[in-house]
């Protein structure tokens, strides 16, 4: 051990001009790089305290660092000064355990400061003064020159080795970024040496030094130093090539992209994130990069984006870089598509289908949706192309239907709207809508959808695997989900764009022939029905849902009236040329004529437009030719608006009656609204032609009135209006009310009132509502899965009455009903909802015809009812419902036992011994057997 205090005393006597110097001193020293007086003075002190000569010190350094080659160090001032500083630092680092936290190994702050100053002084003369001449053109080394300060290459290699192995590993020297400039000078010196023709051993030594800087020091500092050196003006090709190679190689390593962004953050703090992201994207996305490097960058950027979800300003770096890489070539685009597909793979093709298995927690689903929203919706130009979203529209629509109102649903809505809004309105959008509404997912390229046994639990937002018996057998119908999404979104331009695309697609479907060939099997029949009728039905439902959306009318009247008029003209011409129109064609025409009348009534300028006047002749021909009463009524009503008394055959008072009633309903005062509703109800009961031709508009008015005014007096009259409309258009009223009941964006009170209106309308139809049992039951079954307690209660109560109304013909829904009831009673916490579930269970027991068909579930149901009925602490109403269920079950069991026994077996068995104390039987009677069954 040496006396370290002696060496610290030596360092205190030295004068370090280039250690912790202020800006003026640094500027003066760089302007006059000649040997200063301080070096001469420092050498005298070093020679006085350390008695070894320079050659001996150099030999000791070579032995310590394992350098066997002879170092050609000329006996000049700079060489001697560098070697003596190296030896002092080597002695201190060898005799002081800087890595120990033991008390005896700690040194004072003043001594640590001396070590840092000595290291910086050594870095200046041994590294910074030995760089390639082109580096001194950089503003970093402004007005600097290494004249008369150069040292031999072997000594420079020894200095680099010493910094890497002895000084940089000492973490205490990095306090307050004291080693930042040292690392920069070290990197520049290594790059300068790599331009020389050095032996392989020395080249490997330099590579090891670069690896150490990347792996053990700040990666952001490494990138920042490379970028600063690379920005040197008039840089030689060799240096530029070496720096570019370092940049590319480090980018391909783990955390390379994130380190590059961190480097730019610290180097250009004055630049905004948009400008900085452009710089990053320019560096990352270049055509000269190898395919392997581009693939590694894409994977790194996706990992970076996942980690930066909470920081929107940082996400733009990754999103814009992905966009630029995607635009470079098709290989990158395919790689991005593959990674995007892997995001939803657990939902599309889960690895395990064990019932009840949780595939995703809420945090995982939320993170995935947030990532996709940032990737596709963060900007109009600085995000991934929306065409990548097309294969995921079915999957996103299914998620939108199952998600409750919240941020997750908004994210899904934004993704779908982004994709649809960027499609060409005349060619691409109708094509994609046709495939979506017909649910043709297996075509090339295939579209993604949820696995049939994967569903989202709305209460916890967990994605779970369903039980096999709960999987819905019917096909998914996306028209309701798509329309509810569009009507809840504020992008009214997109709504009108989709409506016109649907109308254009409907025209194409109606113009195609529907001839039926020879169908050989059930698969061909199903395919024919799917291709010819299912799509038309979906289009018609979507058009009817969108046509009464108020913003749609305003958007069409303001910006797209000409396109609508053109499509309507084509529809009229097609209808006139077809002698045998289909039901879908007539219904589509009625919807469009109603919408046209709404537009014309709101705009006098549109009534006088040339495109409107061209429709007069086709409308007159249609009114004269059509046998369909709805089409004729809608046409006459429209002609009466356009031409007045010249066409109308109705009296003036009757012709204005509908307008009067409509104006009364649109008033804000309840008594005026009720009076208008009563006028319409009376007219509908009398089958008034003017009112029956406006049934769709009346239905829309009733819904709008119910939304705006939910007072009991107004509500009861709206229900009367729905009941009156049911006699004219059963399916339309029930379908629209069901869609409103399931609309997640609507207010809760409004949905509860709509549910009661559905029930009243079904009661008005009576037992004939069996034709619509799928619509009615599905509506309330969806309501029982809602996270809203009041809506679940309402749905259970409505289900109980509906089961009674359908005379308990709910066999196809029986298992699902029982599962929902079991979940509510087992896991539900809202008492009224549990009461409703128990009421439905009691009604289902009353509807069981043959108990043997349900023998597997009767025992659990009996035990559940018995436990509730016997629990004195339970709710009295629940106990009453359980008692009623037990009573019904008891009666059913007795009835089954009585009807299942053979009547002959019900006779009593009796044995009699004949001939004892009885008169002898007459010979005329037949002799009886000794045993007789009575």
DRENNUTI-750371 format. One record per residue (C-alpha): residue in one letter; x, y, z. Coordinates in steps of 0.2 Angstrom, whole numbers, padded with zeros to 4 digits, always signed. Each point is the difference from the previous one (the first is absolute). Example, Ala and Ser with C-alpha at 12.3 -4.5 7.8 and 13.67 -1.06 7.14 Angstrom:
<recs>
A+0062-0022+0039/S+0006+0017-0003/
</recs>
This chain:
<recs>
X+0000+0000+0000/X+0006+0017-0004/X-0003+0017+0009/X-0016+0006-0010/X+0000+0016+0011/X+0017+0004-0009/X-0008-0001-0017/X-0015+0011+0005/X+0012+0012+0007/X+0009+0000-0017/X-0016+0002-0010/X-0004+0015+0011/X+0016+0009-0006/X-0004-0003-0018/X-0009+0013-0011/X-0013-0007-0011/X-0005+0012-0014/X-0012-0011-0009/X-0009-0008+0015/X-0016+0008+0006/X+0005+0016-0009/X-0012+0014-0004/X-0004+0005-0018/X+0012+0014-0001/X+0015-0011+0005/X-0006-0014-0012/X-0001+0012-0014/X+0017+0008+0004/X+0008-0017+0001/X-0007-0006-0016/X+0006+0016-0009/X+0017-0003+0006/X+0003-0019+0001/X+0019+0002+0001/X+0009-0007+0016/X-0005+0011+0014/X+0010+0004+0015/X-0012-0010+0011/X+0006-0016-0008/X+0018+0004+0004/X-0004+0004+0018/X-0010-0016+0001/X+0014-0011-0007/X+0012+0007+0013/X-0012-0004+0014/X-0003-0018-0007/X+0019-0003-0002/X+0003+0006+0018/X-0013-0011+0008/X+0001-0016-0011/X+0018-0005-0002/X-0002-0012-0014/X+0005+0006-0017/X-0013+0000-0014/X+0007-0016-0008/X-0003-0010+0017/X-0017+0008+0002/X-0005-0005-0018/X+0006-0018+0003/X-0010-0001+0016/X-0015+0006-0010/X+0002-0013-0014/X+0002-0014+0013/X-0015+0005+0009/X-0011+0001-0015/X+0007-0015-0009/X+0008+0009-0015/X+0014-0009-0006/X+0005+0011-0015/X+0013+0012+0002/X-0007+0018+0000/X+0010+0013-0010/X-0001+0015+0012/X+0011+0014-0005/X+0008+0009+0014/X-0010+0016-0001/X-0010+0011+0012/X-0017-0006-0006/X+0004-0019+0000/X+0009+0001+0017/X-0015+0010+0008/X-0013-0013-0007/X+0010-0015+0007/X+0003+0008+0017/X-0019+0004+0002/X-0004-0017-0006/X+0012-0007+0013/X-0007+0010+0014/X-0018-0005-0004/X+0005-0018-0001/X+0009+0000+0017/X-0016+0008+0008/X-0012-0012-0008/X+0011-0015+0004/X+0001+0005+0019/X-0017+0007+0003/X-0015-0011-0001/X-0013+0012-0008/X-0013-0013-0001/X-0001-0004+0018/X-0012+0009+0012/X+0010-0005+0016/X+0005+0014+0011/X+0019-0002-0002/X-0001+0000-0019/X-0010+0017-0001/X+0009+0015-0006/X-0004+0018+0003/X-0009+0011-0013/X+0015+0011-0002/X+0011-0015-0005/X-0014-0007-0012/X-0001+0017-0008/X+0019+0000-0002/X-0002-0017-0009/X-0013+0007-0012/X+0010+0015-0004/X+0015-0011-0004/X-0010-0011-0011/X-0007+0014-0010/X+0017+0008-0002/X+0006-0017-0006/X-0014-0002-0012/X+0003+0017-0007/X+0019-0003-0005/X-0001-0019-0003/X-0017-0001-0009/X-0007+0017-0006/X+0017+0006-0007/X+0002-0016-0010/X-0016+0000-0011/X-0001-0001-0019/X+0002+0017-0008/X-0018+0001-0007/X-0007-0001+0018/X+0007+0017+0004/X-0012+0007-0013/X-0015-0004+0011/X-0007+0014+0012/X+0004-0012+0014/X+0018+0003-0002/X-0001+0018-0007/X+0017+0008-0004/X+0010-0015+0006/X+0015-0007-0007/X+0012-0014+0005/X+0016+0008-0007/X+0015-0005+0010/X-0011-0011+0012/X-0001-0016-0009/X+0006-0016+0008/X+0005-0017-0007/X-0015-0012-0005/X+0007-0013+0012/X-0001+0013+0015/X-0018+0005-0006/X-0005-0019+0000/X+0007-0002+0018/X-0009+0016+0006/X-0017-0007-0007/X+0003-0017+0008/X+0004+0009+0017/X-0016+0010-0001/X-0011-0015-0004/X+0007-0012+0013/X+0005+0011+0014/X-0009+0017+0000/X-0017-0002-0007/X-0005-0015+0011/X+0002+0012+0015/X-0018+0006+0002/X+0005+0013+0013/X+0009+0010-0014/X-0017+0002-0010/X-0007+0012+0013/X-0009+0015-0008/X+0004-0007-0018/X+0019+0003+0003/X+0004-0014-0012/X-0012+0006-0014/X+0013+0009-0010/X+0013-0013+0004/X-0011-0013-0008/X-0003+0011-0015/X+0019+0002-0003/X+0003-0018+0003/X-0013-0005-0014/X+0007+0013-0012/X+0018-0007+0003/X-0006-0018-0003/X-0009+0005-0016/X+0016+0010-0006/X+0011-0015+0003/X-0012-0012-0009/X+0003+0010-0016/X+0019-0006+0001/X+0007-0016-0006/X+0003-0008+0016/X+0004-0018+0004/X-0015-0012+0004/X+0005-0001+0018/X-0001+0019+0002/X-0017+0000-0010/X-0007-0012+0012/X+0006+0010+0015/X-0010+0015-0008/X-0015-0010-0003/X+0000-0006+0019/X+0002+0018+0005/X-0016+0005-0010/X-0009-0015+0007/X+0004+0006+0018/X-0006+0017-0004/X-0017-0006-0006/X-0003-0014+0013/X+0006+0009+0016/X-0002+0019-0004/X-0016+0010-0004/X-0007-0006-0017/X-0008+0017-0003/X+0017+0009+0003/X+0008-0012-0013/X-0013+0004-0013/X+0001+0018+0004/X+0019+0000-0002/X-0001-0010-0016/X-0013+0013-0007/X+0010+0015+0005/X+0016-0007-0009/X-0010-0005-0015/X-0007+0017-0002/X+0018+0007-0002/X+0000+0010-0017/X+0012-0006-0014/X+0003-0017+0009/X+0011-0012-0010/X-0009-0015-0007/X+0010-0012+0011/X-0005+0008+0016/X-0018+0002-0006/X-0001-0018-0005/X+0007-0006+0017/X-0012+0011+0010/X-0015-0006-0011/X+0005-0018+0003/X+0000+0004+0019/X-0017+0008-0001/X-0008-0015-0010/X+0008-0013+0011/X-0005+0008+0016/X-0018+0003-0007/X-0002-0019-0003/X+0005-0005+0018/X-0013-0001+0014/X-0006+0017+0006/X+0008+0009-0015/X-0015+0009-0006/X-0005+0006+0018/X+0018+0006+0003/X+0000+0010-0016/X-0016+0009+0005/X+0008+0004+0017/X+0015+0007-0008/X-0010+0011-0011/X-0010+0006+0015/X+0015+0006+0009/X+0010+0006-0015/X-0015+0011-0007/X-0011+0005+0014/X-0005+0016-0009/X-0008-0010-0015/X-0018-0006+0002/X-0005-0018-0001/X-0006+0001-0018/X+0016+0006-0007/X+0010-0012+0011/X-0011-0014-0006/X+0004+0004-0018/X+0018+0000+0004/X-0001-0018+0008/X-0011-0006-0014/X+0013+0006-0013/X+0014-0009+0009/X-0010-0016+0003/X-0008-0002-0017/X+0012+0000-0014/X+0000-0011-0015/X+0019-0005+0002/X-0003-0010+0015/X+0000-0019+0000/X-0017-0009+0001/X+0006-0008+0016/X+0004+0017+0008/X-0017+0007-0005/X-0009-0015+0007/X+0010+0002+0017/X-0005+0018+0000/X-0018-0003-0003/X-0001-0012+0015/X+0010+0012+0011/X-0012+0014-0005/X-0015-0010+0005/X+0008-0004+0017/X+0003+0018+0002/X-0018+0005-0003/X-0006-0012+0012/X+0011+0007+0014/X-0005+0018-0005/X-0019-0001+0000/X-0002+0012+0014/X+0012+0013-0008/X-0009+0006-0016/X+0014+0012-0005/X+0012-0014+0000/X-0011-0012-0010/X+0001+0011-0015/X+0018-0005-0003/X-0004-0018-0001/X-0016+0002-0010/X+0008+0011-0014/X+0015-0011-0001/X-0012-0015-0003/X-0009+0010-0013/X+0016+0004-0009/X+0006-0018+0001/X-0017-0007-0006/X+0001+0012-0016/X+0018-0006-0004/X-0005-0018-0007/X-0012-0014+0000/X+0011-0010+0012/X-0001+0012+0014/X-0019+0002-0003/X-0002-0019+0001/X+0011+0000+0017/X-0011+0013+0007/X-0016-0009-0005/X+0007-0016+0008/X+0003+0009+0017/X-0017+0008+0000/X-0008-0017-0003/X+0009-0007+0015/X-0007+0013+0011/X-0018-0007-0002/X+0005-0018-0002/X-0006-0005+0018/X-0017+0006-0004/X-0001-0007-0018/X+0008-0017+0003/X+0002-0003+0019/X+0013-0014+0005/X-0012-0007+0012/X-0019-0001+0000/X-0003-0005+0018/X-0017+0007+0006/X+0002+0015+0011/X+0018+0003-0005/X+0005+0018+0001/X+0010+0004-0016/X+0002+0019+0003/X-0002+0010+0016/X-0007+0018-0002/X+0018+0008+0001/X+0005-0011-0015/X-0015+0005-0011/X+0002+0018+0005/X+0018+0001-0004/X-0003-0009-0017/X-0014+0012-0005/X+0011+0015+0005/X+0015-0006-0010/X-0011-0002-0015/X-0008+0017+0002/X+0017+0008+0001/X+0006-0010-0015/X-0014+0005-0011/X-0009+0015+0006/X+0013+0011+0008/X+0002+0011-0016/X-0006+0001-0018/X+0017-0003-0008/X+0012-0005+0014/X-0008-0017+0004/X-0002-0017-0008/X-0011-0001-0016/X-0018-0004+0004/X-0001-0013-0013/X+0009-0012+0012/X-0016+0001+0011/X-0012-0007-0013/X+0003-0019+0005/X-0004+0005+0018/X-0017+0009-0003/X-0010-0015+0005/X+0010-0003+0016/X-0002+0018+0005/X-0018+0000-0003/X-0003-0015+0011/X+0011+0009+0013/X-0011+0016-0002/X-0016-0010+0003/X+0006-0009+0016/X+0010+0015+0008/X-0010+0012+0012/X+0001+0018-0003/X+0017+0006+0005/X+0018+0004-0007/X+0002-0017-0007/X-0016+0001-0010/X+0006+0018-0006/X+0016-0007-0006/X-0008-0014-0010/X-0012+0013-0008/X+0014+0011-0005/X+0009-0015-0008/X-0015-0005-0010/X-0005+0018-0005/X+0018+0003-0006/X+0000-0015-0011/X-0017+0003-0008/X+0004+0019-0002/X+0016-0003-0010/X-0009-0012-0013/X-0005+0006-0017/X-0018+0004+0000/X-0005-0007-0017/X+0011-0015-0002/X+0009-0006+0016/X-0013+0004+0014/X-0015-0009-0008/X+0011-0015-0003/X+0006-0001+0018/X-0017+0003+0006/X-0007-0014-0011/X+0012-0012+0007/X-0003+0006+0018/X-0019-0001+0000/X+0000-0017-0009/X+0013-0006+0013/X+0012-0008-0012/X+0016-0002+0010/X+0008-0014-0009/X+0003+0008-0017/X+0018+0006-0004/X+0007+0009+0009/X-0009-0007+0015/X-0008+0011+0013/X+0002-0003+0019/X-0015-0002+0012/X-0002-0006+0018/X+0001-0019+0003/X-0018-0006+0002/X+0003-0006+0018/X+0009+0017+0005/X-0011+0013+0008/X+0003+0016+0010/X-0007+0002+0017/X-0007+0017+0002/X+0002+0001+0019/X+0018-0003+0001/X+0005+0002-0018/X+0009-0017+0000/X+0001-0010-0016/X-0006-0017+0004/X-0004-0017-0008/X-0018-0004+0000/X-0008-0017+0003/X-0003-0010-0015/X-0019+0000+0003/X-0001+0019+0001/X+0008+0004-0017/X-0013+0008-0011/X-0005-0010-0015/X-0007+0014-0010/X+0012+0010-0012/X+0006+0017+0006/X-0009+0015-0008/X+0011+0015+0000/X-0012+0013-0007/X-0007+0005+0017/X+0017+0002+0007/X+0006+0010-0014/X-0015+0012+0000/X+0001+0003+0019/X+0018+0003-0002/X-0002+0013-0014/X-0015+0008+0009/X+0009+0002+0016/X+0016+0008-0008/X+0001+0018-0004/X+0007-0003-0018/X-0016+0004-0009/X+0009+0001-0016/X+0005-0018+0002/X-0018-0005+0004/X-0006+0008-0016/X+0014-0008-0010/X-0004-0017+0006/X-0019+0002-0003/X+0003+0005-0018/X+0012-0015-0002/X-0013-0012+0008/X-0013+0008-0012/X+0012-0003-0015/X+0003-0017+0005/X-0019-0004+0002/X-0002+0006-0018/X+0013-0012-0006/X-0008-0014+0010/X-0017+0004-0007/X+0006+0001-0018/X+0008-0017+0001/X-0011-0015-0005/X-0006-0012+0013/X-0004-0016-0011/X+0000-0016+0010/X+0010-0014-0008/X+0000-0019+0006/X+0005-0001+0018/X+0008-0017+0004/X+0002+0001+0019/X-0003+0010+0015/X+0017+0009-0001/X-0004+0007-0017/X-0017+0006+0006/X+0008+0009+0015/X+0012+0008-0011/X-0014+0006-0012/X-0010+0007+0014/X+0015+0009+0007/X+0006+0007-0016/X-0017+0005-0007/X-0011+0005+0014/X+0010+0002+0016/X+0011+0014-0007/X-0016+0010-0006/X-0008-0002+0017/X+0015+0007+0009/X+0001+0014-0012/X-0018+0004+0002/X+0001-0001+0019/X+0015+0012+0000/X-0008+0012-0012/X-0016+0001+0011/X+0010+0003+0016/X+0011+0014-0008/X-0014+0009-0010/X-0008+0008+0016/X+0017+0006+0007/X-0003+0019+0001/X+0018+0004-0004/X+0000-0011-0015/X-0014+0011-0008/X+0009+0016+0004/X+0016-0007-0008/X-0009-0006-0016/X-0009+0016-0002/X+0015+0011+0002/X+0014-0009-0010/X-0006-0016-0008/X-0017+0003-0006/X+0005-0002-0019/X+0007-0018+0003/X-0015-0005+0010/X-0011+0007-0014/X+0010-0010-0013/X-0001-0016+0009/X-0019+0003+0003/X-0002+0003-0019/X+0009-0016-0004/X-0011-0010+0013/X-0016+0007-0008/X+0005-0004-0017/X+0005-0018+0006/X-0017-0001+0008/X-0010+0005-0015/X+0009-0012-0012/X-0003-0014+0012/X-0017-0007-0002/X+0001-0012+0014/X+0009+0010+0014/X+0006-0009+0016/X-0005+0004+0018/X+0017+0007+0003/X-0001+0012-0015/X-0017+0007+0006/X+0006+0002+0018/X+0016+0008-0006/X-0009+0012-0011/X-0012+0004+0014/X+0014+0005+0012/X+0008+0011-0013/X-0016+0009-0005/X-0003+0003+0019/X+0018+0007+0002/X-0003+0011-0016/X-0016+0007+0007/X+0009+0005+0016/X+0014+0008-0010/X-0012+0010-0011/X-0011+0006+0015/X+0016+0007+0008/X+0006+0009-0015/X-0010+0010-0013/X+0016+0002-0010/X+0001-0018-0002/X-0018-0001-0006/X+0004+0011-0014/X+0016-0008-0005/X+0002-0007-0017/X+0005-0018+0006/X-0016+0000+0010/X-0011+0005-0015/X+0007-0014-0010/X-0008-0012+0012/X-0018+0006-0003/X-0003-0010-0016/X+0006-0017+0008/X-0010+0003+0016/X-0016+0003-0010/X+0003-0016-0010/X+0004-0010+0016/X-0016+0007+0008/X-0010-0006-0015/X+0008-0017-0002/X+0004-0007+0018/X-0012-0012+0008/X+0009+0002+0017/X-0010+0011+0011/X+0015+0006+0010/X+0009+0005-0015/X-0015+0009-0007/X-0004+0009+0016/X+0018+0006+0001/X+0001+0005-0018/X-0017+0010+0001/X+0006+0009+0016/X+0016+0005-0009/X-0009+0006-0015/X-0012+0010+0010/X+0015+0009+0008/X+0008+0004-0017/X-0015+0004-0010/X-0014+0004+0012/X-0018-0001-0006/X+0004-0005-0018/X+0004-0017+0006/X-0007-0002+0017/X-0018-0008+0001/X-0002+0003+0019/X-0009+0015+0007/X+0010+0014+0007/X-0005-0003+0018/X+0004-0018+0000/X+0016+0003-0010/X+0007+0012+0014/X-0006-0011+0014/X+0016-0010+0002/X+0010+0016-0001/X-0010+0007+0014/X+0002-0015+0011/X+0018+0000-0003/X+0002+0018+0005/X-0009-0003+0016/X+0011-0015+0004/X+0016+0010-0003/X-0006+0013+0013/X+0009-0001+0017/X-0017+0001+0010/X-0006-0017+0005/X-0018+0004-0002/X+0002+0005-0018/X+0011-0015-0004/X-0013-0012+0008/X-0014+0009-0011/X+0011-0003-0016/X+0002-0018+0005/X-0018-0003+0002/X-0004+0008-0017/X+0012-0013-0008/X-0007-0014+0010/X-0018+0004-0005/X+0006+0002-0019/X+0009-0017+0001/X-0015-0009+0007/X-0010+0007-0015/X+0013-0005-0012/X+0002+0017-0006/X+0011-0001-0016/X+0010+0016+0004/X+0005-0007+0017/X+0003-0018-0005/X+0012+0006-0014/X+0010+0009+0013/X+0002-0015+0012/X+0019+0000+0000/X+0000+0019+0004/X-0013-0002+0014/X+0011-0014+0007/X+0015+0012+0000/X-0011+0014+0008/X-0006-0012+0014/X+0018-0005+0004/X+0006+0018+0000/X-0014+0005+0011/X+0003-0014+0012/X+0019+0006+0001/X-0004+0018+0003/X-0015-0002+0012/X-0001-0015+0012/X-0015+0006+0010/X-0012-0013+0004/X-0015+0008-0009/X+0011+0002-0016/X+0008-0017+0002/X-0017-0009+0001/X-0006+0009-0016/X+0016-0005-0009/X-0004-0018+0005/X-0017+0002-0007/X+0008+0006-0016/X+0012-0014-0001/X-0015-0012+0002/X-0009+0008-0014/X+0015-0001-0011/X+0002-0018+0004/X-0016-0004-0010/X+0007+0007-0016/X+0019-0004+0001/X+0003-0014+0013/X+0018-0005-0004/X+0006+0018-0003/X-0007+0006+0017/X+0007-0015+0010/X+0017+0001-0009/X+0003+0018+0003/X-0006+0000+0018/X+0012-0015+0003/X+0014+0009-0007/X-0004+0016+0011/X-0001-0011+0015/X+0017-0008-0003/X+0008+0017-0005/X+0014+0002+0013/X+0002+0019-0003/X-0018+0004+0004/X-0005+0005+0018/X-0006-0013+0012/X-0017+0007+0003/X-0004+0001-0018/X+0005-0018-0003/X-0011-0005+0015/X-0014+0008-0008/X+0003-0007-0017/X+0000-0018+0008/X-0017+0003+0007/X-0006+0006-0017/X+0007-0016-0008/X-0010-0010+0013/X-0016+0010-0003/X+0002-0002-0019/X+0003-0019+0001/X-0016-0001+0011/X-0010+0009-0013/X+0006-0013-0013/X-0005-0014+0012/X+0005-0018-0003/X+0004+0005-0018/X+0016+0008+0007/X+0007-0017+0000/X+0007+0004-0018/X+0011+0013+0008/X+0005-0010+0015/X+0019+0000-0005/X+0000+0019-0001/X-0009+0002+0016/X+0009-0013+0010/X+0017+0005-0007/X-0003+0018+0005/X-0004-0004+0018/X+0014-0013+0001/X+0013+0013-0004/X-0008+0011+0013/X+0003-0013+0013/X+0019+0001-0003/X+0001+0018+0002/X+0011+0008+0014/X-0014+0012+0004/X-0010-0007+0015/X-0017+0008-0005/X+0001-0006-0018/X+0003-0018+0006/X-0015+0001+0011/X-0011+0007-0013/X+0006-0013-0012/X-0004-0014+0012/X-0017+0007+0004/X-0004+0002-0019/X+0006-0018-0003/X-0012-0007+0013/X-0014+0008-0009/X+0006-0004-0017/X+0001-0019+0005/X-0018+0001+0006/X-0005+0009-0016/X+0008-0013-0011/X-0008-0014+0009/X+0017-0006+0006/X+0006-0005-0018/X+0018+0005+0004/X+0008-0017-0002/X+0014+0006-0011/X+0005+0013+0013/X-0003-0011+0015/X+0019-0004+0004/X+0006+0018-0002/X-0014+0006+0011/X+0004-0012+0014/X+0019+0005-0001/X-0004+0018+0001/X-0012-0003+0015/X+0014-0010+0009/X+0013+0013-0003/X-0011+0014+0007/X-0006-0010+0015/X+0018-0006+0003/X+0011+0015-0003/X-0013+0015-0001/X+0000+0012+0014/X-0015+0011-0005/X-0016-0006+0009/X-0013+0005-0013/X+0009-0008-0014/X+0001-0016+0010/X-0019+0001+0003/X-0003+0001-0018/X+0011-0015-0004/X-0009-0010+0013/X-0016+0005-0008/X+0005-0005-0017/X+0006-0017+0007/X-0017-0002+0008/X-0009+0004-0017/X+0012-0013-0009/X-0005-0013+0012/X-0018+0003-0004/X+0004-0002-0019/X+0008-0017+0001/X-0010-0012-0009/X+0010-0016+0003/X+0011+0000+0016/X+0010-0015-0007/X+0007+0011-0013/X+0008+0011+0014/X+0004-0014+0012/X+0018+0005+0001/X-0003+0017+0007/X-0016-0003+0011/X+0010-0005+0015/X+0011+0015+0000/X-0015+0012-0003/X-0010-0009+0014/X+0014+0002+0012/X+0003+0018-0004/X-0019+0004+0002/X-0001-0010+0016/X+0015+0009+0007/X-0007+0017-0004/X-0017-0004+0007/X+0007-0007+0016/X+0011+0014+0004/X-0009+0012+0012/X+0013+0014-0003/X-0003+0000-0019/X-0010+0014-0008/X-0019-0004+0002/X-0004+0003-0019/X+0014-0013-0004/X-0007-0012+0012/X-0017+0002-0008/X+0006-0002-0017/X+0010-0016+0006/X-0016-0007+0008/X-0010+0003-0016/X+0013-0009-0010/X+0000-0015+0013/X-0019+0000-0001/X+0001-0001-0019/X+0013-0013+0000/X-0009-0011+0013/X-0016+0001-0011/X+0010-0005-0016/X+0008-0015+0009/X-0017-0006+0006/X-0007+0002-0017/X+0014-0009-0008/X-0001-0015+0012/X-0019-0001-0003/X+0001+0000-0018/X+0015-0011-0002/X-0008-0016+0009/X-0010-0012-0010/X-0019+0001+0004/X+0000-0019+0002/X+0014+0001+0013/X-0011+0012+0010/X-0013-0014+0004/X+0000-0007+0017/X+0006-0018+0002/X-0011-0012+0011/X+0001-0019+0002/X-0016-0009+0004/X-0003-0019+0004/X-0016-0005-0008/X-0012-0014+0005/X+0000+0003+0019/X-0017+0005+0007/X-0006+0005-0017/X-0014-0007-0010/X+0006-0012-0014/X+0001+0009-0017/X-0014-0004-0012/X+0005-0011-0014/X-0005+0014-0012/X+0014+0011+0006/X+0018-0003-0006/X+0011-0008+0013/X+0012+0013+0007/X+0018-0002+0005/X+0005-0003+0017/X+0010+0017+0000/X-0008+0015-0006/X+0006+0018-0002/X-0013+0013+0004/
</recs>
